[in-house]
Amino acid sequence: MTKAGAKESIITDASIKLKEAIDFKPVHYGKKQVALYKDEDKTDGVLGDVADILAVYSSATVVVEGHTATPPEKIDSWAHELAKTRADKVKASVVTHGIDSKRLSAKGLPGNLGDGHPDVKLKIAGF
């Protein structure tokens, strides 16, 4: 509830800018959808920084978007599952740094439904 005359803020497009991309090892179409970081140590450091930011902004909620490089003609349930698996992996990693899982949600955006790269984006959903 807001005070009389106070305006509510609406976040329409805010994201956490990562100092380094979170990249995943490629998975060939049809193989098991496994989310493995290309560089585990680097990624742990980046996600530790994300957790530090979320600790400062303790009411922020974040959507973790998993992406793939799937060509449009191969976007199917397999591609959606791979993208979601990547988002879930990042969410779980941030939680290991002390952030409550209720503040994070994960969704998959394979191929041209997302950015077309095997990575993730973290978008602020609200405060």
A tleap script that builds the chain and sets N, CA, C and O, in Angstrom:
source leaprc.protein.ff14SB
mol = sequence {
  NMET THR LYS ALA GLY ALA LYS GLU SER ILE
  ILE THR ASP ALA SER ILE LYS LEU LYS GLU
  ALA ILE ASP PHE LYS PRO VAL HIE TYR GLY
  LYS LYS GLN VAL ALA LEU TYR LYS ASP GLU
  ASP LYS THR ASP GLY VAL LEU GLY ASP VAL
  ALA ASP ILE LEU ALA VAL TYR SER SER ALA
  THR VAL VAL VAL GLU GLY HIE THR ALA THR
  PRO PRO GLU LYS ILE ASP SER TRP ALA HIE
  GLU LEU ALA LYS THR ARG ALA ASP LYS VAL
  LYS ALA SER VAL VAL THR HIE GLY ILE ASP
  SER LYS ARG LEU SER ALA LYS GLY LEU PRO
  GLY ASN LEU GLY ASP GLY HIE PRO ASP VAL
  LYS LEU LYS ILE ALA GLY CPHE
}
set mol.1.N position { 0.844 -1.167 0.000 }
set mol.1.CA position { 0.000 0.000 0.000 }
set mol.1.C position { 0.895 1.237 0.000 }
set mol.1.O position { 1.882 1.289 0.733 }
set mol.2.N position { 0.555 2.227 -0.815 }
set mol.2.CA position { 1.357 3.433 -0.891 }
set mol.2.C position { 0.664 4.560 -0.149 }
set mol.2.O position { -0.549 4.547 0.063 }
set mol.3.N position { 1.468 5.527 0.237 }
set mol.3.CA position { 0.903 6.700 0.893 }
set mol.3.C position { 0.143 7.526 -0.130 }
set mol.3.O position { 0.423 7.455 -1.327 }
set mol.4.N position { -0.810 8.301 0.335 }
set mol.4.CA position { -1.592 9.148 -0.554 }
set mol.4.C position { -0.662 10.054 -1.350 }
set mol.4.O position { 0.199 10.729 -0.786 }
set mol.5.N position { -0.845 10.061 -2.655 }
set mol.5.CA position { -0.039 10.924 -3.522 }
set mol.5.C position { 1.277 10.296 -3.960 }
set mol.5.O position { 1.935 10.825 -4.856 }
set mol.6.N position { 1.679 9.181 -3.350 }
set mol.6.CA position { 2.939 8.536 -3.742 }
set mol.6.C position { 2.721 7.737 -5.021 }
set mol.6.O position { 1.655 7.160 -5.235 }
set mol.7.N position { 3.735 7.714 -5.854 }
set mol.7.CA position { 3.648 6.963 -7.101 }
set mol.7.C position { 4.345 5.626 -6.928 }
set mol.7.O position { 5.369 5.527 -6.254 }
set mol.8.N position { 3.777 4.602 -7.545 }
set mol.8.CA position { 4.395 3.288 -7.521 }
set mol.8.C position { 5.353 3.190 -8.696 }
set mol.8.O position { 5.079 3.700 -9.782 }
set mol.9.N position { 6.478 2.529 -8.464 }
set mol.9.CA position { 7.437 2.303 -9.544 }
set mol.9.C position { 7.090 1.013 -10.257 }
set mol.9.O position { 6.712 0.019 -9.637 }
set mol.10.N position { 7.224 1.050 -11.557 }
set mol.10.CA position { 7.016 -0.145 -12.361 }
set mol.10.C position { 8.298 -0.385 -13.137 }
set mol.10.O position { 8.778 0.486 -13.861 }
set mol.11.N position { 8.840 -1.573 -12.973 }
set mol.11.CA position { 10.052 -1.936 -13.686 }
set mol.11.C position { 9.630 -2.621 -14.969 }
set mol.11.O position { 8.898 -3.610 -14.944 }
set mol.12.N position { 10.096 -2.088 -16.100 }
set mol.12.CA position { 9.717 -2.672 -17.374 }
set mol.12.C position { 10.864 -3.401 -18.057 }
set mol.12.O position { 10.621 -4.359 -18.791 }
set mol.13.N position { 12.104 -2.981 -17.841 }
set mol.13.CA position { 13.222 -3.632 -18.515 }
set mol.13.C position { 14.515 -3.350 -17.769 }
set mol.13.O position { 15.341 -2.557 -18.221 }
set mol.14.N position { 14.687 -3.995 -16.640 }
set mol.14.CA position { 15.912 -3.828 -15.860 }
set mol.14.C position { 16.620 -5.177 -15.792 }
set mol.14.O position { 15.982 -6.215 -15.617 }
set mol.15.N position { 17.924 -5.151 -15.929 }
set mol.15.CA position { 18.677 -6.390 -15.843 }
set mol.15.C position { 19.951 -6.165 -15.053 }
set mol.15.O position { 20.385 -5.033 -14.841 }
set mol.16.N position { 20.535 -7.266 -14.626 }
set mol.16.CA position { 21.815 -7.196 -13.938 }
set mol.16.C position { 22.886 -7.384 -14.999 }
set mol.16.O position { 22.960 -8.430 -15.643 }
set mol.17.N position { 23.707 -6.374 -15.174 }
set mol.17.CA position { 24.782 -6.423 -16.170 }
set mol.17.C position { 25.938 -7.223 -15.588 }
set mol.17.O position { 26.542 -6.824 -14.593 }
set mol.18.N position { 26.237 -8.342 -16.209 }
set mol.18.CA position { 27.303 -9.211 -15.732 }
set mol.18.C position { 28.646 -8.744 -16.280 }
set mol.18.O position { 28.739 -8.331 -17.436 }
set mol.19.N position { 29.694 -8.811 -15.446 }
set mol.19.CA position { 31.013 -8.396 -15.914 }
set mol.19.C position { 31.576 -9.387 -16.922 }
set mol.19.O position { 32.412 -9.032 -17.752 }
set mol.20.N position { 31.117 -10.624 -16.846 }
set mol.20.CA position { 31.491 -11.654 -17.814 }
set mol.20.C position { 30.271 -12.520 -18.080 }
set mol.20.O position { 29.486 -12.801 -17.175 }
set mol.21.N position { 30.121 -12.935 -19.321 }
set mol.21.CA position { 28.979 -13.774 -19.690 }
set mol.21.C position { 29.065 -15.128 -18.994 }
set mol.21.O position { 30.151 -15.640 -18.720 }
set mol.22.N position { 27.917 -15.681 -18.722 }
set mol.22.CA position { 27.835 -17.039 -18.197 }
set mol.22.C position { 27.564 -17.938 -19.397 }
set mol.22.O position { 26.447 -17.998 -19.911 }
set mol.23.N position { 28.599 -18.626 -19.826 }
set mol.23.CA position { 28.482 -19.488 -20.991 }
set mol.23.C position { 28.428 -20.952 -20.584 }
set mol.23.O position { 28.971 -21.358 -19.557 }
set mol.24.N position { 27.762 -21.722 -21.417 }
set mol.24.CA position { 27.604 -23.156 -21.177 }
set mol.24.C position { 28.307 -23.956 -22.258 }
set mol.24.O position { 28.484 -23.497 -23.387 }
set mol.25.N position { 28.698 -25.155 -21.885 }
set mol.25.CA position { 29.256 -26.069 -22.882 }
set mol.25.C position { 28.140 -26.440 -23.855 }
set mol.25.O position { 26.993 -26.637 -23.454 }
set mol.26.N position { 28.489 -26.531 -25.135 }
set mol.26.CA position { 27.453 -26.861 -26.125 }
set mol.26.C position { 26.854 -28.252 -25.889 }
set mol.26.O position { 27.523 -29.168 -25.411 }
set mol.27.N position { 25.593 -28.373 -26.236 }
set mol.27.CA position { 24.896 -29.655 -26.184 }
set mol.27.C position { 24.307 -29.870 -27.575 }
set mol.27.O position { 23.548 -29.037 -28.069 }
set mol.28.N position { 24.655 -30.973 -28.194 }
set mol.28.CA position { 24.145 -31.255 -29.538 }
set mol.28.C position { 22.689 -31.676 -29.477 }
set mol.28.O position { 22.257 -32.380 -28.564 }
set mol.29.N position { 21.948 -31.225 -30.473 }
set mol.29.CA position { 20.522 -31.494 -30.540 }
set mol.29.C position { 20.236 -32.985 -30.368 }
set mol.29.O position { 20.852 -33.831 -31.016 }
set mol.30.N position { 19.302 -33.282 -29.494 }
set mol.30.CA position { 18.883 -34.650 -29.249 }
set mol.30.C position { 19.614 -35.329 -28.090 }
set mol.30.O position { 19.155 -36.350 -27.577 }
set mol.31.N position { 20.750 -34.763 -27.677 }
set mol.31.CA position { 21.487 -35.327 -26.541 }
set mol.31.C position { 20.807 -34.895 -25.243 }
set mol.31.O position { 19.954 -34.007 -25.251 }
set mol.32.N position { 21.183 -35.520 -24.137 }
set mol.32.CA position { 20.615 -35.161 -22.827 }
set mol.32.C position { 20.855 -33.677 -22.545 }
set mol.32.O position { 21.947 -33.159 -22.782 }
set mol.33.N position { 19.837 -33.010 -22.043 }
set mol.33.CA position { 19.917 -31.572 -21.746 }
set mol.33.C position { 20.636 -31.349 -20.427 }
set mol.33.O position { 20.016 -31.280 -19.366 }
set mol.34.N position { 21.955 -31.238 -20.513 }
set mol.34.CA position { 22.788 -31.033 -19.337 }
set mol.34.C position { 23.338 -29.608 -19.382 }
set mol.34.O position { 23.839 -29.161 -20.414 }
set mol.35.N position { 23.242 -28.910 -18.269 }
set mol.35.CA position { 23.762 -27.538 -18.181 }
set mol.35.C position { 25.107 -27.571 -17.467 }
set mol.35.O position { 25.169 -27.718 -16.246 }
set mol.36.N position { 26.177 -27.432 -18.234 }
set mol.36.CA position { 27.529 -27.397 -17.679 }
set mol.36.C position { 28.175 -26.077 -18.059 }
set mol.36.O position { 28.217 -25.709 -19.233 }
set mol.37.N position { 28.684 -25.358 -17.048 }
set mol.37.CA position { 29.359 -24.095 -17.327 }
set mol.37.C position { 30.651 -24.346 -18.098 }
set mol.37.O position { 31.342 -25.336 -17.858 }
set mol.38.N position { 30.973 -23.442 -19.027 }
set mol.38.CA position { 32.255 -23.548 -19.735 }
set mol.38.C position { 33.412 -23.377 -18.766 }
set mol.38.O position { 34.424 -24.069 -18.873 }
set mol.39.N position { 33.266 -22.455 -17.817 }
set mol.39.CA position { 34.323 -22.196 -16.836 }
set mol.39.C position { 33.674 -22.084 -15.460 }
set mol.39.O position { 33.162 -21.028 -15.090 }
set mol.40.N position { 33.699 -23.168 -14.717 }
set mol.40.CA position { 33.027 -23.259 -13.409 }
set mol.40.C position { 33.521 -22.205 -12.415 }
set mol.40.O position { 32.710 -21.564 -11.746 }
set mol.41.N position { 34.840 -22.018 -12.310 }
set mol.41.CA position { 35.394 -21.061 -11.340 }
set mol.41.C position { 35.006 -19.625 -11.673 }
set mol.41.O position { 34.604 -18.865 -10.791 }
set mol.42.N position { 35.127 -19.256 -12.940 }
set mol.42.CA position { 34.759 -17.895 -13.359 }
set mol.42.C position { 33.277 -17.640 -13.100 }
set mol.42.O position { 32.887 -16.589 -12.591 }
set mol.43.N position { 32.463 -18.630 -13.465 }
set mol.43.CA position { 31.022 -18.484 -13.285 }
set mol.43.C position { 30.656 -18.367 -11.818 }
set mol.43.O position { 29.783 -17.575 -11.464 }
set mol.44.N position { 31.306 -19.140 -10.953 }
set mol.44.CA position { 31.038 -19.052 -9.519 }
set mol.44.C position { 31.356 -17.645 -9.006 }
set mol.44.O position { 30.615 -17.108 -8.181 }
set mol.45.N position { 32.430 -17.054 -9.477 }
set mol.45.CA position { 32.773 -15.688 -9.070 }
set mol.45.C position { 31.737 -14.672 -9.532 }
set mol.45.O position { 31.340 -13.789 -8.773 }
set mol.46.N position { 31.304 -14.805 -10.782 }
set mol.46.CA position { 30.294 -13.885 -11.327 }
set mol.46.C position { 28.988 -14.014 -10.553 }
set mol.46.O position { 28.369 -13.010 -10.203 }
set mol.47.N position { 28.570 -15.246 -10.287 }
set mol.47.CA position { 27.306 -15.441 -9.567 }
set mol.47.C position { 27.428 -15.053 -8.095 }
set mol.47.O position { 26.435 -14.681 -7.469 }
set mol.48.N position { 28.622 -15.134 -7.544 }
set mol.48.CA position { 28.853 -14.604 -6.200 }
set mol.48.C position { 28.640 -13.093 -6.178 }
set mol.48.O position { 28.077 -12.553 -5.226 }
set mol.49.N position { 29.098 -12.410 -7.241 }
set mol.49.CA position { 28.867 -10.963 -7.354 }
set mol.49.C position { 27.377 -10.650 -7.477 }
set mol.49.O position { 26.889 -9.684 -6.891 }
set mol.50.N position { 26.660 -11.473 -8.244 }
set mol.50.CA position { 25.210 -11.289 -8.371 }
set mol.50.C position { 24.558 -11.428 -6.996 }
set mol.50.O position { 23.701 -10.623 -6.633 }
set mol.51.N position { 24.954 -12.433 -6.240 }
set mol.51.CA position { 24.397 -12.632 -4.898 }
set mol.51.C position { 24.702 -11.437 -3.994 }
set mol.51.O position { 23.866 -11.037 -3.184 }
set mol.52.N position { 25.907 -10.868 -4.136 }
set mol.52.CA position { 26.250 -9.677 -3.349 }
set mol.52.C position { 25.317 -8.511 -3.676 }
set mol.52.O position { 24.882 -7.789 -2.779 }
set mol.53.N position { 25.012 -8.332 -4.956 }
set mol.53.CA position { 24.094 -7.266 -5.382 }
set mol.53.C position { 22.706 -7.524 -4.796 }
set mol.53.O position { 22.059 -6.614 -4.279 }
set mol.54.N position { 22.261 -8.779 -4.886 }
set mol.54.CA position { 20.931 -9.105 -4.368 }
set mol.54.C position { 20.864 -9.000 -2.847 }
set mol.54.O position { 19.790 -8.768 -2.291 }
set mol.55.N position { 21.982 -9.166 -2.178 }
set mol.55.CA position { 22.009 -8.979 -0.727 }
set mol.55.C position { 21.797 -7.512 -0.372 }
set mol.55.O position { 21.138 -7.194 0.618 }
set mol.56.N position { 22.362 -6.618 -1.188 }
set mol.56.CA position { 22.185 -5.182 -0.963 }
set mol.56.C position { 20.742 -4.774 -1.268 }
set mol.56.O position { 20.122 -4.028 -0.510 }
set mol.57.N position { 20.226 -5.270 -2.375 }
set mol.57.CA position { 18.838 -4.979 -2.764 }
set mol.57.C position { 17.972 -6.158 -2.321 }
set mol.57.O position { 17.516 -6.962 -3.133 }
set mol.58.N position { 17.765 -6.231 -1.024 }
set mol.58.CA position { 17.178 -7.424 -0.404 }
set mol.58.C position { 15.726 -7.698 -0.770 }
set mol.58.O position { 15.219 -8.780 -0.474 }
set mol.59.N position { 15.051 -6.758 -1.399 }
set mol.59.CA position { 13.672 -7.037 -1.808 }
set mol.59.C position { 13.566 -7.316 -3.304 }
set mol.59.O position { 12.474 -7.593 -3.799 }
set mol.60.N position { 14.673 -7.249 -4.026 }
set mol.60.CA position { 14.648 -7.475 -5.474 }
set mol.60.C position { 14.350 -8.936 -5.792 }
set mol.60.O position { 14.845 -9.852 -5.136 }
set mol.61.N position { 13.529 -9.123 -6.814 }
set mol.61.CA position { 13.282 -10.454 -7.353 }
set mol.61.C position { 13.843 -10.498 -8.769 }
set mol.61.O position { 13.856 -9.489 -9.475 }
set mol.62.N position { 14.303 -11.668 -9.173 }
set mol.62.CA position { 15.008 -11.791 -10.452 }
set mol.62.C position { 14.471 -12.970 -11.245 }
set mol.62.O position { 14.185 -14.034 -10.697 }
set mol.63.N position { 14.341 -12.756 -12.555 }
set mol.63.CA position { 14.028 -13.831 -13.482 }
set mol.63.C position { 15.330 -14.224 -14.166 }
set mol.63.O position { 16.007 -13.386 -14.762 }
set mol.64.N position { 15.669 -15.492 -14.077 }
set mol.64.CA position { 16.851 -16.027 -14.756 }
set mol.64.C position { 16.355 -16.632 -16.066 }
set mol.64.O position { 15.570 -17.580 -16.072 }
set mol.65.N position { 16.834 -16.062 -17.179 }
set mol.65.CA position { 16.446 -16.555 -18.495 }
set mol.65.C position { 17.563 -17.430 -19.066 }
set mol.65.O position { 18.696 -16.973 -19.219 }
set mol.66.N position { 17.248 -18.665 -19.374 }
set mol.66.CA position { 18.194 -19.552 -20.035 }
set mol.66.C position { 18.002 -19.472 -21.539 }
set mol.66.O position { 16.874 -19.494 -22.031 }
set mol.67.N position { 19.107 -19.381 -22.267 }
set mol.67.CA position { 19.053 -19.249 -23.726 }
set mol.67.C position { 19.839 -20.372 -24.392 }
set mol.67.O position { 20.685 -21.009 -23.766 }
set mol.68.N position { 19.547 -20.604 -25.666 }
set mol.68.CA position { 20.282 -21.592 -26.465 }
set mol.68.C position { 20.554 -21.012 -27.849 }
set mol.68.O position { 19.989 -19.990 -28.238 }
set mol.69.N position { 21.431 -21.691 -28.577 }
set mol.69.CA position { 21.734 -21.311 -29.963 }
set mol.69.C position { 20.972 -22.206 -30.948 }
set mol.69.O position { 21.451 -22.462 -32.053 }
set mol.70.N position { 19.816 -22.669 -30.557 }
set mol.70.CA position { 19.019 -23.574 -31.379 }
set mol.70.C position { 18.468 -22.864 -32.612 }
set mol.70.O position { 17.862 -21.799 -32.487 }
set mol.71.N position { 18.671 -23.443 -33.819 }
set mol.71.CA position { 18.087 -22.840 -35.022 }
set mol.71.C position { 16.553 -22.917 -34.973 }
set mol.71.O position { 15.994 -23.829 -34.364 }
set mol.72.N position { 15.885 -21.962 -35.613 }
set mol.72.CA position { 14.413 -21.907 -35.545 }
set mol.72.C position { 13.707 -23.222 -35.904 }
set mol.72.O position { 12.696 -23.564 -35.291 }
set mol.73.N position { 14.222 -23.945 -36.870 }
set mol.73.CA position { 13.553 -25.181 -37.291 }
set mol.73.C position { 13.690 -26.313 -36.272 }
set mol.73.O position { 13.021 -27.339 -36.395 }
set mol.74.N position { 14.552 -26.136 -35.269 }
set mol.74.CA position { 14.740 -27.170 -34.250 }
set mol.74.C position { 14.220 -26.758 -32.871 }
set mol.74.O position { 14.485 -27.437 -31.879 }
set mol.75.N position { 13.488 -25.656 -32.808 }
set mol.75.CA position { 12.925 -25.255 -31.513 }
set mol.75.C position { 11.710 -26.140 -31.230 }
set mol.75.O position { 10.674 -26.050 -31.887 }
set mol.76.N position { 11.882 -26.983 -30.241 }
set mol.76.CA position { 10.845 -27.925 -29.842 }
set mol.76.C position { 10.951 -28.138 -28.336 }
set mol.76.O position { 11.622 -27.369 -27.647 }
set mol.77.N position { 10.302 -29.165 -27.825 }
set mol.77.CA position { 10.335 -29.387 -26.376 }
set mol.77.C position { 11.758 -29.648 -25.888 }
set mol.77.O position { 12.094 -29.260 -24.770 }
set mol.78.N position { 12.614 -30.300 -26.700 }
set mol.78.CA position { 14.009 -30.545 -26.320 }
set mol.78.C position { 14.735 -29.220 -26.096 }
set mol.78.O position { 15.419 -29.055 -25.086 }
set mol.79.N position { 14.594 -28.283 -27.020 }
set mol.79.CA position { 15.262 -26.978 -26.916 }
set mol.79.C position { 14.741 -26.181 -25.725 }
set mol.79.O position { 15.514 -25.527 -25.024 }
set mol.80.N position { 13.443 -26.236 -25.501 }
set mol.80.CA position { 12.862 -25.546 -24.342 }
set mol.80.C position { 13.415 -26.125 -23.044 }
set mol.80.O position { 13.729 -25.383 -22.114 }
set mol.81.N position { 13.532 -27.436 -22.982 }
set mol.81.CA position { 14.053 -28.086 -21.780 }
set mol.81.C position { 15.519 -27.704 -21.539 }
set mol.81.O position { 15.910 -27.467 -20.396 }
set mol.82.N position { 16.335 -27.642 -22.601 }
set mol.82.CA position { 17.733 -27.249 -22.455 }
set mol.82.C position { 17.829 -25.819 -21.924 }
set mol.82.O position { 18.603 -25.550 -21.004 }
set mol.83.N position { 17.059 -24.912 -22.491 }
set mol.83.CA position { 17.084 -23.516 -22.036 }
set mol.83.C position { 16.660 -23.415 -20.574 }
set mol.83.O position { 17.280 -22.691 -19.795 }
set mol.84.N position { 15.607 -24.139 -20.201 }
set mol.84.CA position { 15.125 -24.114 -18.815 }
set mol.84.C position { 16.147 -24.738 -17.869 }
set mol.84.O position { 16.335 -24.251 -16.754 }
set mol.85.N position { 16.808 -25.807 -18.302 }
set mol.85.CA position { 17.834 -26.445 -17.485 }
set mol.85.C position { 18.969 -25.469 -17.182 }
set mol.85.O position { 19.493 -25.455 -16.068 }
set mol.86.N position { 19.346 -24.660 -18.159 }
set mol.86.CA position { 20.398 -23.663 -17.944 }
set mol.86.C position { 19.948 -22.608 -16.941 }
set mol.86.O position { 20.714 -22.217 -16.060 }
set mol.87.N position { 18.718 -22.152 -17.073 }
set mol.87.CA position { 18.204 -21.160 -16.125 }
set mol.87.C position { 18.144 -21.752 -14.713 }
set mol.87.O position { 18.512 -21.088 -13.744 }
set mol.88.N position { 17.687 -22.982 -14.601 }
set mol.88.CA position { 17.615 -23.647 -13.296 }
set mol.88.C position { 19.003 -23.802 -12.674 }
set mol.88.O position { 19.157 -23.646 -11.463 }
set mol.89.N position { 20.004 -24.105 -13.485 }
set mol.89.CA position { 21.381 -24.268 -12.992 }
set mol.89.C position { 21.884 -22.957 -12.390 }
set mol.89.O position { 22.469 -22.956 -11.306 }
set mol.90.N position { 21.660 -21.846 -13.085 }
set mol.90.CA position { 22.106 -20.546 -12.580 }
set mol.90.C position { 21.347 -20.186 -11.311 }
set mol.90.O position { 21.938 -19.704 -10.344 }
set mol.91.N position { 20.043 -20.419 -11.313 }
set mol.91.CA position { 19.246 -20.142 -10.116 }
set mol.91.C position { 19.812 -20.916 -8.923 }
set mol.91.O position { 20.017 -20.345 -7.852 }
set mol.92.N position { 20.059 -22.199 -9.107 }
set mol.92.CA position { 20.597 -23.023 -8.020 }
set mol.92.C position { 21.966 -22.515 -7.562 }
set mol.92.O position { 22.269 -22.542 -6.370 }
set mol.93.N position { 22.781 -22.060 -8.491 }
set mol.93.CA position { 24.104 -21.538 -8.141 }
set mol.93.C position { 23.997 -20.267 -7.310 }
set mol.93.O position { 24.750 -20.095 -6.352 }
set mol.94.N position { 23.077 -19.376 -7.658 }
set mol.94.CA position { 22.898 -18.138 -6.886 }
set mol.94.C position { 22.400 -18.478 -5.485 }
set mol.94.O position { 22.810 -17.848 -4.510 }
set mol.95.N position { 21.530 -19.458 -5.383 }
set mol.95.CA position { 21.014 -19.886 -4.074 }
set mol.95.C position { 22.154 -20.390 -3.184 }
set mol.95.O position { 22.135 -20.161 -1.974 }
set mol.96.N position { 23.141 -21.069 -3.763 }
set mol.96.CA position { 24.272 -21.558 -2.954 }
set mol.96.C position { 25.084 -20.408 -2.363 }
set mol.96.O position { 25.862 -20.608 -1.431 }
set mol.97.N position { 24.903 -19.213 -2.903 }
set mol.97.CA position { 25.585 -18.022 -2.376 }
set mol.97.C position { 24.730 -17.291 -1.334 }
set mol.97.O position { 25.050 -16.166 -0.948 }
set mol.98.N position { 23.644 -17.929 -0.879 }
set mol.98.CA position { 22.865 -17.382 0.227 }
set mol.98.C position { 21.619 -16.600 -0.134 }
set mol.98.O position { 21.027 -15.963 0.736 }
set mol.99.N position { 21.200 -16.629 -1.397 }
set mol.99.CA position { 19.987 -15.915 -1.800 }
set mol.99.C position { 18.801 -16.873 -1.736 }
set mol.99.O position { 18.884 -18.003 -2.216 }
set mol.100.N position { 17.699 -16.418 -1.144 }
set mol.100.CA position { 16.494 -17.231 -1.008 }
set mol.100.C position { 15.941 -17.573 -2.387 }
set mol.100.O position { 15.747 -16.687 -3.220 }
set mol.101.N position { 15.691 -18.842 -2.624 }
set mol.101.CA position { 15.210 -19.287 -3.936 }
set mol.101.C position { 13.872 -18.660 -4.316 }
set mol.101.O position { 13.541 -18.580 -5.499 }
set mol.102.N position { 13.094 -18.212 -3.314 }
set mol.102.CA position { 11.801 -17.582 -3.600 }
set mol.102.C position { 11.960 -16.250 -4.326 }
set mol.102.O position { 11.009 -15.748 -4.925 }
set mol.103.N position { 13.161 -15.679 -4.274 }
set mol.103.CA position { 13.415 -14.398 -4.950 }
set mol.103.C position { 13.809 -14.589 -6.412 }
set mol.103.O position { 13.947 -13.616 -7.153 }
set mol.104.N position { 13.987 -15.833 -6.822 }
set mol.104.CA position { 14.452 -16.138 -8.177 }
set mol.104.C position { 13.457 -17.032 -8.892 }
set mol.104.O position { 12.915 -17.967 -8.301 }
set mol.105.N position { 13.219 -16.749 -10.156 }
set mol.105.CA position { 12.444 -17.662 -10.990 }
set mol.105.C position { 13.269 -17.947 -12.232 }
set mol.105.O position { 14.156 -17.172 -12.590 }
set mol.106.N position { 12.975 -19.050 -12.880 }
set mol.106.CA position { 13.759 -19.465 -14.043 }
set mol.106.C position { 12.828 -19.773 -15.205 }
set mol.106.O position { 11.764 -20.367 -15.031 }
set mol.107.N position { 13.255 -19.352 -16.408 }
set mol.107.CA position { 12.495 -19.707 -17.607 }
set mol.107.C position { 13.453 -19.915 -18.762 }
set mol.107.O position { 14.542 -19.341 -18.803 }
set mol.108.N position { 13.029 -20.743 -19.696 }
set mol.108.CA position { 13.844 -21.037 -20.857 }
set mol.108.C position { 13.346 -20.329 -22.098 }
set mol.108.O position { 12.146 -20.301 -22.372 }
set mol.109.N position { 14.276 -19.756 -22.846 }
set mol.109.CA position { 13.969 -19.068 -24.096 }
set mol.109.C position { 14.947 -19.552 -25.175 }
set mol.109.O position { 15.966 -18.907 -25.418 }
set mol.110.N position { 14.646 -20.671 -25.814 }
set mol.110.CA position { 15.586 -21.218 -26.785 }
set mol.110.C position { 15.627 -20.433 -28.100 }
set mol.110.O position { 14.653 -19.795 -28.500 }
set mol.111.N position { 16.790 -20.503 -28.756 }
set mol.111.CA position { 16.946 -19.926 -30.093 }
set mol.111.C position { 16.482 -18.495 -30.204 }
set mol.111.O position { 16.798 -17.652 -29.364 }
set mol.112.N position { 15.713 -18.227 -31.272 }
set mol.112.CA position { 15.258 -16.857 -31.528 }
set mol.112.C position { 14.129 -16.408 -30.597 }
set mol.112.O position { 13.668 -15.272 -30.709 }
set mol.113.N position { 13.678 -17.258 -29.693 }
set mol.113.CA position { 12.745 -16.827 -28.647 }
set mol.113.C position { 13.495 -16.045 -27.576 }
set mol.113.O position { 12.903 -15.312 -26.784 }
set mol.114.N position { 14.813 -16.222 -27.572 }
set mol.114.CA position { 15.704 -15.516 -26.654 }
set mol.114.C position { 16.760 -14.779 -27.441 }
set mol.114.O position { 16.461 -14.160 -28.463 }
set mol.115.N position { 18.015 -14.841 -26.965 }
set mol.115.CA position { 19.086 -14.106 -27.648 }
set mol.115.C position { 19.873 -14.960 -28.644 }
set mol.115.O position { 20.778 -14.452 -29.307 }
set mol.116.N position { 19.540 -16.248 -28.757 }
set mol.116.CA position { 20.191 -17.111 -29.730 }
set mol.116.C position { 21.596 -17.548 -29.367 }
set mol.116.O position { 22.327 -18.040 -30.227 }
set mol.117.N position { 21.992 -17.378 -28.104 }
set mol.117.CA position { 23.321 -17.766 -27.639 }
set mol.117.C position { 23.188 -18.717 -26.453 }
set mol.117.O position { 22.186 -18.670 -25.739 }
set mol.118.N position { 24.186 -19.585 -26.228 }
set mol.118.CA position { 24.116 -20.515 -25.087 }
set mol.118.C position { 24.530 -19.823 -23.792 }
set mol.118.O position { 25.620 -20.063 -23.272 }
set mol.119.N position { 23.655 -18.965 -23.277 }
set mol.119.CA position { 23.987 -18.175 -22.094 }
set mol.119.C position { 22.746 -17.941 -21.250 }
set mol.119.O position { 21.704 -18.559 -21.471 }
set mol.120.N position { 22.866 -17.045 -20.285 }
set mol.120.CA position { 21.725 -16.650 -19.458 }
set mol.120.C position { 21.708 -15.136 -19.307 }
set mol.120.O position { 22.725 -14.461 -19.465 }
set mol.121.N position { 20.540 -14.634 -19.002 }
set mol.121.CA position { 20.342 -13.222 -18.666 }
set mol.121.C position { 19.609 -13.197 -17.329 }
set mol.121.O position { 18.774 -14.058 -17.053 }
set mol.122.N position { 19.929 -12.205 -16.505 }
set mol.122.CA position { 19.244 -12.033 -15.236 }
set mol.122.C position { 18.509 -10.710 -15.273 }
set mol.122.O position { 19.122 -9.649 -15.396 }
set mol.123.N position { 17.193 -10.779 -15.166 }
set mol.123.CA position { 16.360 -9.580 -15.263 }
set mol.123.C position { 15.642 -9.327 -13.948 }
set mol.123.O position { 15.073 -10.236 -13.343 }
set mol.124.N position { 15.681 -8.081 -13.522 }
set mol.124.CA position { 15.021 -7.699 -12.274 }
set mol.124.C position { 13.512 -7.632 -12.546 }
set mol.124.O position { 13.054 -6.907 -13.429 }
set mol.125.N position { 12.768 -8.396 -11.774 }
set mol.125.CA position { 11.328 -8.469 -11.956 }
set mol.125.C position { 10.582 -7.493 -11.052 }
set mol.125.O position { 9.460 -7.092 -11.359 }
set mol.126.N position { 11.199 -7.114 -9.945 }
set mol.126.CA position { 10.544 -6.195 -9.017 }
set mol.126.C position { 11.358 -5.980 -7.771 }
set mol.126.O position { 12.375 -6.633 -7.538 }
set mol.127.N position { 10.881 -5.043 -6.974 }
set mol.127.CA position { 11.514 -4.717 -5.686 }
set mol.127.C position { 10.506 -4.813 -4.572 }
set mol.127.O position { 10.843 -4.576 -3.412 }
savepdb mol mol.pdb
quit
